[in-house]
């Protein structure tokens, strides 16, 4: 008897949810338009390139993707950043070497 009551409640809820979906479809289409703008900071390099000299690194020191060399401190000056914004920089390199 308890199972029949549970099935009746579940069946009723399922039928009600399907009726709601059908009603929502018949109501029309809702379209969103606009742009989300998030201006980034600018590198303040006075119009030139920013160069970081890592010196000479022995190729044998870079045999694995987890290899590390000595740290090379450098500074990147940014302008136009909101004060409450955290800054994150991603650096990508290319494979190969120069001769």
Jmol script that loads the backbone (N, CA, C; Angstrom):
load data "model"
ATOM      1  N   UNK A   1       0.824  -1.183   0.000  1.00  0.00           N
ATOM      2  CA  UNK A   1       0.000   0.000   0.000  1.00  0.00           C
ATOM      3  C   UNK A   1       0.876   1.257   0.000  1.00  0.00           C
ATOM      4  N   UNK A   2       1.952   1.222   0.822  1.00  0.00           N
ATOM      5  CA  UNK A   2       2.854   2.366   0.902  1.00  0.00           C
ATOM      6  C   UNK A   2       3.556   2.595  -0.440  1.00  0.00           C
ATOM      7  N   UNK A   3       3.907   1.503  -1.139  1.00  0.00           N
ATOM      8  CA  UNK A   3       4.568   1.622  -2.441  1.00  0.00           C
ATOM      9  C   UNK A   3       3.649   2.272  -3.463  1.00  0.00           C
ATOM     10  N   UNK A   4       2.356   1.946  -3.424  1.00  0.00           N
ATOM     11  CA  UNK A   4       1.411   2.547  -4.370  1.00  0.00           C
ATOM     12  C   UNK A   4       1.305   4.046  -4.127  1.00  0.00           C
ATOM     13  N   UNK A   5       1.312   4.453  -2.859  1.00  0.00           N
ATOM     14  CA  UNK A   5       1.249   5.881  -2.529  1.00  0.00           C
ATOM     15  C   UNK A   5       2.493   6.612  -3.010  1.00  0.00           C
ATOM     16  N   UNK A   6       3.648   5.981  -2.825  1.00  0.00           N
ATOM     17  CA  UNK A   6       4.903   6.583  -3.272  1.00  0.00           C
ATOM     18  C   UNK A   6       4.923   6.699  -4.792  1.00  0.00           C
ATOM     19  N   UNK A   7       4.492   5.652  -5.471  1.00  0.00           N
ATOM     20  CA  UNK A   7       4.438   5.685  -6.934  1.00  0.00           C
ATOM     21  C   UNK A   7       3.470   6.750  -7.419  1.00  0.00           C
ATOM     22  N   UNK A   8       2.351   6.919  -6.726  1.00  0.00           N
ATOM     23  CA  UNK A   8       1.369   7.923  -7.109  1.00  0.00           C
ATOM     24  C   UNK A   8       1.963   9.327  -6.973  1.00  0.00           C
ATOM     25  N   UNK A   9       2.688   9.576  -5.876  1.00  0.00           N
ATOM     26  CA  UNK A   9       3.307  10.890  -5.666  1.00  0.00           C
ATOM     27  C   UNK A   9       4.388  11.146  -6.711  1.00  0.00           C
ATOM     28  N   UNK A  10       5.258  10.164  -6.944  1.00  0.00           N
ATOM     29  CA  UNK A  10       6.326  10.316  -7.933  1.00  0.00           C
ATOM     30  C   UNK A  10       5.737  10.519  -9.326  1.00  0.00           C
ATOM     31  N   UNK A  11       4.733   9.746  -9.671  1.00  0.00           N
ATOM     32  CA  UNK A  11       4.081   9.885 -10.971  1.00  0.00           C
ATOM     33  C   UNK A  11       3.437  11.248 -11.137  1.00  0.00           C
ATOM     34  N   UNK A  12       2.810  11.745 -10.087  1.00  0.00           N
ATOM     35  CA  UNK A  12       2.177  13.067 -10.144  1.00  0.00           C
ATOM     36  C   UNK A  12       3.219  14.163 -10.335  1.00  0.00           C
ATOM     37  N   UNK A  13       4.337  14.058  -9.601  1.00  0.00           N
ATOM     38  CA  UNK A  13       5.401  15.055  -9.745  1.00  0.00           C
ATOM     39  C   UNK A  13       6.007  15.025 -11.146  1.00  0.00           C
ATOM     40  N   UNK A  14       6.183  13.834 -11.697  1.00  0.00           N
ATOM     41  CA  UNK A  14       6.718  13.709 -13.046  1.00  0.00           C
ATOM     42  C   UNK A  14       5.772  14.338 -14.061  1.00  0.00           C
ATOM     43  N   UNK A  15       4.491  14.055 -13.931  1.00  0.00           N
ATOM     44  CA  UNK A  15       3.498  14.621 -14.845  1.00  0.00           C
ATOM     45  C   UNK A  15       3.461  16.140 -14.720  1.00  0.00           C
ATOM     46  N   UNK A  16       3.563  16.648 -13.496  1.00  0.00           N
ATOM     47  CA  UNK A  16       3.554  18.089 -13.270  1.00  0.00           C
ATOM     48  C   UNK A  16       4.784  18.744 -13.891  1.00  0.00           C
ATOM     49  N   UNK A  17       5.960  18.104 -13.770  1.00  0.00           N
ATOM     50  CA  UNK A  17       7.172  18.681 -14.354  1.00  0.00           C
ATOM     51  C   UNK A  17       7.097  18.691 -15.875  1.00  0.00           C
ATOM     52  N   UNK A  18       6.524  17.661 -16.476  1.00  0.00           N
ATOM     53  CA  UNK A  18       6.366  17.632 -17.931  1.00  0.00           C
ATOM     54  C   UNK A  18       5.399  18.706 -18.389  1.00  0.00           C
ATOM     55  N   UNK A  19       4.351  18.935 -17.626  1.00  0.00           N
ATOM     56  CA  UNK A  19       3.393  19.980 -17.967  1.00  0.00           C
ATOM     57  C   UNK A  19       4.064  21.350 -17.898  1.00  0.00           C
ATOM     58  N   UNK A  20       4.951  21.551 -16.942  1.00  0.00           N
ATOM     59  CA  UNK A  20       5.667  22.816 -16.810  1.00  0.00           C
ATOM     60  C   UNK A  20       6.590  23.037 -18.000  1.00  0.00           C
ATOM     61  N   UNK A  21       7.302  21.995 -18.429  1.00  0.00           N
ATOM     62  CA  UNK A  21       8.185  22.102 -19.587  1.00  0.00           C
ATOM     63  C   UNK A  21       7.380  22.429 -20.830  1.00  0.00           C
ATOM     64  N   UNK A  22       6.263  21.783 -21.008  1.00  0.00           N
ATOM     65  CA  UNK A  22       5.410  22.037 -22.163  1.00  0.00           C
ATOM     66  C   UNK A  22       4.918  23.475 -22.148  1.00  0.00           C
ATOM     67  N   UNK A  23       4.533  23.968 -20.992  1.00  0.00           N
ATOM     68  CA  UNK A  23       4.063  25.342 -20.880  1.00  0.00           C
ATOM     69  C   UNK A  23       5.191  26.318 -21.205  1.00  0.00           C
ATOM     70  N   UNK A  24       6.403  26.032 -20.740  1.00  0.00           N
ATOM     71  CA  UNK A  24       7.534  26.915 -21.004  1.00  0.00           C
ATOM     72  C   UNK A  24       7.853  26.960 -22.490  1.00  0.00           C
ATOM     73  N   UNK A  25       7.757  25.848 -23.166  1.00  0.00           N
ATOM     74  CA  UNK A  25       8.022  25.822 -24.607  1.00  0.00           C
ATOM     75  C   UNK A  25       6.983  26.627 -25.371  1.00  0.00           C
ATOM     76  N   UNK A  26       5.749  26.544 -24.955  1.00  0.00           N
ATOM     77  CA  UNK A  26       4.678  27.237 -25.653  1.00  0.00           C
ATOM     78  C   UNK A  26       4.740  28.743 -25.425  1.00  0.00           C
ATOM     79  N   UNK A  27       5.472  29.192 -24.416  1.00  0.00           N
ATOM     80  CA  UNK A  27       5.501  30.609 -24.074  1.00  0.00           C
ATOM     81  C   UNK A  27       6.374  31.431 -25.021  1.00  0.00           C
ATOM     82  N   UNK A  28       7.282  30.839 -25.761  1.00  0.00           N
ATOM     83  CA  UNK A  28       8.126  31.590 -26.682  1.00  0.00           C
ATOM     84  C   UNK A  28       9.602  31.392 -26.396  1.00  0.00           C
ATOM     85  N   UNK A  29      10.408  32.204 -27.041  1.00  0.00           N
ATOM     86  CA  UNK A  29      11.853  32.100 -26.910  1.00  0.00           C
ATOM     87  C   UNK A  29      12.388  33.318 -26.171  1.00  0.00           C
ATOM     88  N   UNK A  30      13.333  33.096 -25.295  1.00  0.00           N
ATOM     89  CA  UNK A  30      13.979  34.171 -24.558  1.00  0.00           C
ATOM     90  C   UNK A  30      15.399  34.305 -25.080  1.00  0.00           C
ATOM     91  N   UNK A  31      15.733  35.456 -25.645  1.00  0.00           N
ATOM     92  CA  UNK A  31      17.061  35.704 -26.206  1.00  0.00           C
ATOM     93  C   UNK A  31      17.806  36.709 -25.349  1.00  0.00           C
ATOM     94  N   UNK A  32      19.067  36.429 -25.067  1.00  0.00           N
ATOM     95  CA  UNK A  32      19.931  37.338 -24.328  1.00  0.00           C
ATOM     96  C   UNK A  32      20.929  37.945 -25.303  1.00  0.00           C
ATOM     97  N   UNK A  33      21.146  39.236 -25.230  1.00  0.00           N
ATOM     98  CA  UNK A  33      22.156  39.892 -26.054  1.00  0.00           C
ATOM     99  C   UNK A  33      22.992  40.808 -25.173  1.00  0.00           C
ATOM    100  N   UNK A  34      24.167  41.125 -25.626  1.00  0.00           N
ATOM    101  CA  UNK A  34      25.048  42.018 -24.887  1.00  0.00           C
ATOM    102  C   UNK A  34      26.473  41.518 -24.944  1.00  0.00           C
ATOM    103  N   UNK A  35      27.345  42.256 -24.323  1.00  0.00           N
ATOM    104  CA  UNK A  35      28.757  41.900 -24.292  1.00  0.00           C
ATOM    105  C   UNK A  35      29.251  41.984 -22.862  1.00  0.00           C
ATOM    106  N   UNK A  36      30.094  41.058 -22.491  1.00  0.00           N
ATOM    107  CA  UNK A  36      30.779  41.115 -21.208  1.00  0.00           C
ATOM    108  C   UNK A  36      32.175  41.641 -21.504  1.00  0.00           C
ATOM    109  N   UNK A  37      32.477  42.780 -20.947  1.00  0.00           N
ATOM    110  CA  UNK A  37      33.753  43.429 -21.234  1.00  0.00           C
ATOM    111  C   UNK A  37      34.617  43.410 -19.980  1.00  0.00           C
ATOM    112  N   UNK A  38      35.806  42.906 -20.123  1.00  0.00           N
ATOM    113  CA  UNK A  38      36.761  42.884 -19.030  1.00  0.00           C
ATOM    114  C   UNK A  38      38.088  43.372 -19.596  1.00  0.00           C
ATOM    115  N   UNK A  39      38.318  44.653 -19.468  1.00  0.00           N
ATOM    116  CA  UNK A  39      39.553  45.203 -20.006  1.00  0.00           C
ATOM    117  C   UNK A  39      40.732  44.752 -19.163  1.00  0.00           C
ATOM    118  N   UNK A  40      41.783  44.359 -19.831  1.00  0.00           N
ATOM    119  CA  UNK A  40      42.962  43.885 -19.108  1.00  0.00           C
ATOM    120  C   UNK A  40      43.930  45.033 -18.867  1.00  0.00           C
ATOM    121  N   UNK A  41      44.878  44.777 -18.019  1.00  0.00           N
ATOM    122  CA  UNK A  41      45.942  45.745 -17.750  1.00  0.00           C
ATOM    123  C   UNK A  41      46.819  45.861 -18.998  1.00  0.00           C
ATOM    124  N   UNK A  42      47.569  46.924 -19.065  1.00  0.00           N
ATOM    125  CA  UNK A  42      48.511  47.124 -20.158  1.00  0.00           C
ATOM    126  C   UNK A  42      49.929  47.051 -19.607  1.00  0.00           C
ATOM    127  N   UNK A  43      50.826  46.491 -20.392  1.00  0.00           N
ATOM    128  CA  UNK A  43      52.235  46.468 -19.999  1.00  0.00           C
ATOM    129  C   UNK A  43      52.822  47.837 -20.305  1.00  0.00           C
ATOM    130  N   UNK A  44      53.399  48.458 -19.300  1.00  0.00           N
ATOM    131  CA  UNK A  44      53.992  49.792 -19.448  1.00  0.00           C
ATOM    132  C   UNK A  44      55.455  49.632 -19.847  1.00  0.00           C
ATOM    133  N   UNK A  45      55.696  49.447 -21.139  1.00  0.00           N
ATOM    134  CA  UNK A  45      57.060  49.196 -21.618  1.00  0.00           C
ATOM    135  C   UNK A  45      57.566  50.324 -22.507  1.00  0.00           C
ATOM    136  N   UNK A  46      56.914  51.468 -22.456  1.00  0.00           N
ATOM    137  CA  UNK A  46      57.315  52.639 -23.252  1.00  0.00           C
ATOM    138  C   UNK A  46      57.419  52.320 -24.740  1.00  0.00           C
ATOM    139  N   UNK A  47      56.530  51.478 -25.232  1.00  0.00           N
ATOM    140  CA  UNK A  47      56.471  51.183 -26.657  1.00  0.00           C
ATOM    141  C   UNK A  47      57.494  50.190 -27.159  1.00  0.00           C
ATOM    142  N   UNK A  48      58.316  49.642 -26.289  1.00  0.00           N
ATOM    143  CA  UNK A  48      59.337  48.694 -26.729  1.00  0.00           C
ATOM    144  C   UNK A  48      59.070  47.299 -26.208  1.00  0.00           C
ATOM    145  N   UNK A  49      59.939  46.390 -26.560  1.00  0.00           N
ATOM    146  CA  UNK A  49      59.833  45.014 -26.089  1.00  0.00           C
ATOM    147  C   UNK A  49      60.329  44.916 -24.655  1.00  0.00           C
ATOM    148  N   UNK A  50      59.855  43.910 -23.958  1.00  0.00           N
ATOM    149  CA  UNK A  50      60.360  43.595 -22.625  1.00  0.00           C
ATOM    150  C   UNK A  50      61.253  42.373 -22.793  1.00  0.00           C
ATOM    151  N   UNK A  51      62.522  42.504 -22.471  1.00  0.00           N
ATOM    152  CA  UNK A  51      63.479  41.410 -22.627  1.00  0.00           C
ATOM    153  C   UNK A  51      63.960  40.937 -21.267  1.00  0.00           C
ATOM    154  N   UNK A  52      64.006  39.633 -21.086  1.00  0.00           N
ATOM    155  CA  UNK A  52      64.519  39.027 -19.859  1.00  0.00           C
ATOM    156  C   UNK A  52      65.690  38.143 -20.263  1.00  0.00           C
ATOM    157  N   UNK A  53      66.869  38.416 -19.729  1.00  0.00           N
ATOM    158  CA  UNK A  53      68.073  37.664 -20.073  1.00  0.00           C
ATOM    159  C   UNK A  53      68.261  36.526 -19.068  1.00  0.00           C
ATOM    160  N   UNK A  54      68.109  35.297 -19.534  1.00  0.00           N
ATOM    161  CA  UNK A  54      68.297  34.125 -18.677  1.00  0.00           C
ATOM    162  C   UNK A  54      69.748  33.655 -18.668  1.00  0.00           C
ATOM    163  N   UNK A  55      70.603  34.323 -19.412  1.00  0.00           N
ATOM    164  CA  UNK A  55      72.001  33.915 -19.461  1.00  0.00           C
ATOM    165  C   UNK A  55      72.160  32.618 -20.231  1.00  0.00           C
ATOM    166  N   UNK A  56      73.262  31.919 -19.994  1.00  0.00           N
ATOM    167  CA  UNK A  56      73.512  30.636 -20.648  1.00  0.00           C
ATOM    168  C   UNK A  56      72.980  29.508 -19.776  1.00  0.00           C
ATOM    169  N   UNK A  57      72.155  28.675 -20.365  1.00  0.00           N
ATOM    170  CA  UNK A  57      71.595  27.526 -19.648  1.00  0.00           C
ATOM    171  C   UNK A  57      72.047  26.272 -20.377  1.00  0.00           C
ATOM    172  N   UNK A  58      72.717  25.377 -19.675  1.00  0.00           N
ATOM    173  CA  UNK A  58      73.185  24.122 -20.261  1.00  0.00           C
ATOM    174  C   UNK A  58      71.979  23.270 -20.646  1.00  0.00           C
ATOM    175  N   UNK A  59      71.965  22.773 -21.871  1.00  0.00           N
ATOM    176  CA  UNK A  59      70.852  21.974 -22.379  1.00  0.00           C
ATOM    177  C   UNK A  59      70.593  20.746 -21.507  1.00  0.00           C
ATOM    178  N   UNK A  60      71.618  20.193 -20.892  1.00  0.00           N
ATOM    179  CA  UNK A  60      71.441  18.997 -20.064  1.00  0.00           C
ATOM    180  C   UNK A  60      70.601  19.299 -18.821  1.00  0.00           C
ATOM    181  N   UNK A  61      70.496  20.564 -18.447  1.00  0.00           N
ATOM    182  CA  UNK A  61      69.687  20.947 -17.284  1.00  0.00           C
ATOM    183  C   UNK A  61      68.195  20.933 -17.600  1.00  0.00           C
ATOM    184  N   UNK A  62      67.837  20.791 -18.875  1.00  0.00           N
ATOM    185  CA  UNK A  62      66.436  20.861 -19.293  1.00  0.00           C
ATOM    186  C   UNK A  62      65.954  19.560 -19.925  1.00  0.00           C
ATOM    187  N   UNK A  63      66.375  18.432 -19.387  1.00  0.00           N
ATOM    188  CA  UNK A  63      66.047  17.144 -20.003  1.00  0.00           C
ATOM    189  C   UNK A  63      64.628  16.673 -19.738  1.00  0.00           C
ATOM    190  N   UNK A  64      63.928  17.226 -18.760  1.00  0.00           N
ATOM    191  CA  UNK A  64      62.553  16.801 -18.496  1.00  0.00           C
ATOM    192  C   UNK A  64      61.645  18.024 -18.449  1.00  0.00           C
ATOM    193  N   UNK A  65      60.343  17.785 -18.572  1.00  0.00           N
ATOM    194  CA  UNK A  65      59.398  18.902 -18.535  1.00  0.00           C
ATOM    195  C   UNK A  65      59.281  19.504 -17.138  1.00  0.00           C
ATOM    196  N   UNK A  66      59.816  18.829 -16.122  1.00  0.00           N
ATOM    197  CA  UNK A  66      59.789  19.343 -14.755  1.00  0.00           C
ATOM    198  C   UNK A  66      61.116  19.991 -14.355  1.00  0.00           C
ATOM    199  N   UNK A  67      62.055  20.090 -15.281  1.00  0.00           N
ATOM    200  CA  UNK A  67      63.377  20.637 -14.978  1.00  0.00           C
ATOM    201  C   UNK A  67      63.279  22.111 -14.606  1.00  0.00           C
ATOM    202  N   UNK A  68      64.177  22.534 -13.729  1.00  0.00           N
ATOM    203  CA  UNK A  68      64.229  23.933 -13.305  1.00  0.00           C
ATOM    204  C   UNK A  68      65.661  24.425 -13.388  1.00  0.00           C
ATOM    205  N   UNK A  69      65.805  25.700 -13.632  1.00  0.00           N
ATOM    206  CA  UNK A  69      67.117  26.337 -13.616  1.00  0.00           C
ATOM    207  C   UNK A  69      67.096  27.433 -12.555  1.00  0.00           C
ATOM    208  N   UNK A  70      68.174  28.163 -12.467  1.00  0.00           N
ATOM    209  CA  UNK A  70      68.246  29.252 -11.486  1.00  0.00           C
ATOM    210  C   UNK A  70      67.180  30.303 -11.794  1.00  0.00           C
ATOM    211  N   UNK A  71      66.640  30.904 -10.747  1.00  0.00           N
ATOM    212  CA  UNK A  71      65.639  31.955 -10.925  1.00  0.00           C
ATOM    213  C   UNK A  71      66.287  33.209 -11.490  1.00  0.00           C
ATOM    214  N   UNK A  72      65.546  33.910 -12.325  1.00  0.00           N
ATOM    215  CA  UNK A  72      65.988  35.183 -12.877  1.00  0.00           C
ATOM    216  C   UNK A  72      64.930  36.228 -12.540  1.00  0.00           C
ATOM    217  N   UNK A  73      65.193  37.071 -11.554  1.00  0.00           N
ATOM    218  CA  UNK A  73      64.187  38.067 -11.194  1.00  0.00           C
ATOM    219  C   UNK A  73      64.036  39.129 -12.284  1.00  0.00           C
ATOM    220  N   UNK A  74      62.803  39.566 -12.511  1.00  0.00           N
ATOM    221  CA  UNK A  74      62.537  40.647 -13.451  1.00  0.00           C
ATOM    222  C   UNK A  74      61.247  41.338 -13.031  1.00  0.00           C
ATOM    223  N   UNK A  75      61.027  42.521 -13.567  1.00  0.00           N
ATOM    224  CA  UNK A  75      59.861  43.318 -13.215  1.00  0.00           C
ATOM    225  C   UNK A  75      59.060  43.630 -14.469  1.00  0.00           C
ATOM    226  N   UNK A  76      57.757  43.506 -14.365  1.00  0.00           N
ATOM    227  CA  UNK A  76      56.850  43.921 -15.430  1.00  0.00           C
ATOM    228  C   UNK A  76      55.965  45.010 -14.839  1.00  0.00           C
ATOM    229  N   UNK A  77      56.027  46.208 -15.407  1.00  0.00           N
ATOM    230  CA  UNK A  77      55.201  47.315 -14.937  1.00  0.00           C
ATOM    231  C   UNK A  77      53.873  47.318 -15.682  1.00  0.00           C
ATOM    232  N   UNK A  78      52.778  47.413 -14.940  1.00  0.00           N
ATOM    233  CA  UNK A  78      51.440  47.394 -15.516  1.00  0.00           C
ATOM    234  C   UNK A  78      50.722  48.704 -15.244  1.00  0.00           C
ATOM    235  N   UNK A  79      49.863  49.110 -16.174  1.00  0.00           N
ATOM    236  CA  UNK A  79      49.018  50.283 -15.975  1.00  0.00           C
ATOM    237  C   UNK A  79      47.582  49.918 -16.308  1.00  0.00           C
ATOM    238  N   UNK A  80      46.651  50.704 -15.814  1.00  0.00           N
ATOM    239  CA  UNK A  80      45.237  50.519 -16.140  1.00  0.00           C
ATOM    240  C   UNK A  80      44.583  49.349 -15.444  1.00  0.00           C
ATOM    241  N   UNK A  81      45.156  48.852 -14.365  1.00  0.00           N
ATOM    242  CA  UNK A  81      44.585  47.715 -13.638  1.00  0.00           C
ATOM    243  C   UNK A  81      43.655  48.213 -12.536  1.00  0.00           C
ATOM    244  N   UNK A  82      42.484  47.594 -12.385  1.00  0.00           N
ATOM    245  CA  UNK A  82      41.651  47.917 -11.226  1.00  0.00           C
ATOM    246  C   UNK A  82      42.407  47.561  -9.947  1.00  0.00           C
ATOM    247  N   UNK A  83      42.263  48.373  -8.915  1.00  0.00           N
ATOM    248  CA  UNK A  83      43.022  48.163  -7.683  1.00  0.00           C
ATOM    249  C   UNK A  83      42.718  46.835  -7.009  1.00  0.00           C
ATOM    250  N   UNK A  84      41.492  46.344  -7.116  1.00  0.00           N
ATOM    251  CA  UNK A  84      41.106  45.117  -6.419  1.00  0.00           C
ATOM    252  C   UNK A  84      41.342  43.868  -7.258  1.00  0.00           C
ATOM    253  N   UNK A  85      42.019  43.992  -8.372  1.00  0.00           N
ATOM    254  CA  UNK A  85      42.197  42.863  -9.287  1.00  0.00           C
ATOM    255  C   UNK A  85      43.474  42.101  -8.967  1.00  0.00           C
ATOM    256  N   UNK A  86      43.373  40.768  -8.942  1.00  0.00           N
ATOM    257  CA  UNK A  86      44.563  39.924  -8.849  1.00  0.00           C
ATOM    258  C   UNK A  86      45.131  39.755 -10.246  1.00  0.00           C
ATOM    259  N   UNK A  87      46.425  39.775 -10.355  1.00  0.00           N
ATOM    260  CA  UNK A  87      47.081  39.675 -11.653  1.00  0.00           C
ATOM    261  C   UNK A  87      47.685  38.290 -11.806  1.00  0.00           C
ATOM    262  N   UNK A  88      47.505  37.715 -12.984  1.00  0.00           N
ATOM    263  CA  UNK A  88      48.075  36.417 -13.297  1.00  0.00           C
ATOM    264  C   UNK A  88      48.683  36.510 -14.691  1.00  0.00           C
ATOM    265  N   UNK A  89      49.873  35.981 -14.854  1.00  0.00           N
ATOM    266  CA  UNK A  89      50.565  36.035 -16.138  1.00  0.00           C
ATOM    267  C   UNK A  89      50.896  34.616 -16.570  1.00  0.00           C
ATOM    268  N   UNK A  90      50.639  34.317 -17.822  1.00  0.00           N
ATOM    269  CA  UNK A  90      50.955  33.010 -18.383  1.00  0.00           C
ATOM    270  C   UNK A  90      52.047  33.197 -19.435  1.00  0.00           C
ATOM    271  N   UNK A  91      53.084  32.405 -19.346  1.00  0.00           N
ATOM    272  CA  UNK A  91      54.194  32.484 -20.289  1.00  0.00           C
ATOM    273  C   UNK A  91      54.268  31.195 -21.091  1.00  0.00           C
ATOM    274  N   UNK A  92      54.468  31.324 -22.388  1.00  0.00           N
ATOM    275  CA  UNK A  92      54.593  30.156 -23.252  1.00  0.00           C
ATOM    276  C   UNK A  92      55.893  30.264 -24.031  1.00  0.00           C
ATOM    277  N   UNK A  93      56.531  29.143 -24.209  1.00  0.00           N
ATOM    278  CA  UNK A  93      57.768  29.118 -24.979  1.00  0.00           C
ATOM    279  C   UNK A  93      57.604  28.276 -26.227  1.00  0.00           C
ATOM    280  N   UNK A  94      58.635  28.264 -27.030  1.00  0.00           N
ATOM    281  CA  UNK A  94      58.638  27.419 -28.217  1.00  0.00           C
ATOM    282  C   UNK A  94      59.731  26.378 -28.059  1.00  0.00           C
ATOM    283  N   UNK A  95      59.523  25.230 -28.652  1.00  0.00           N
ATOM    284  CA  UNK A  95      60.538  24.183 -28.563  1.00  0.00           C
ATOM    285  C   UNK A  95      61.643  24.468 -29.574  1.00  0.00           C
ATOM    286  N   UNK A  96      62.774  23.883 -29.327  1.00  0.00           N
ATOM    287  CA  UNK A  96      63.904  24.079 -30.227  1.00  0.00           C
ATOM    288  C   UNK A  96      64.970  24.926 -29.575  1.00  0.00           C
ATOM    289  N   UNK A  97      66.000  25.229 -30.327  1.00  0.00           N
ATOM    290  CA  UNK A  97      67.080  26.052 -29.801  1.00  0.00           C
ATOM    291  C   UNK A  97      67.708  26.855 -30.932  1.00  0.00           C
ATOM    292  N   UNK A  98      68.366  27.924 -30.548  1.00  0.00           N
ATOM    293  CA  UNK A  98      69.059  28.755 -31.528  1.00  0.00           C
ATOM    294  C   UNK A  98      70.520  28.350 -31.570  1.00  0.00           C
ATOM    295  N   UNK A  99      71.121  28.493 -32.726  1.00  0.00           N
ATOM    296  CA  UNK A  99      72.547  28.167 -32.864  1.00  0.00           C
ATOM    297  C   UNK A  99      73.340  29.413 -33.060  1.00  0.00           C
TER     298      UNK A  99
END
end "model"
wireframe off; spacefill off
backbone 0.3
color backbone group
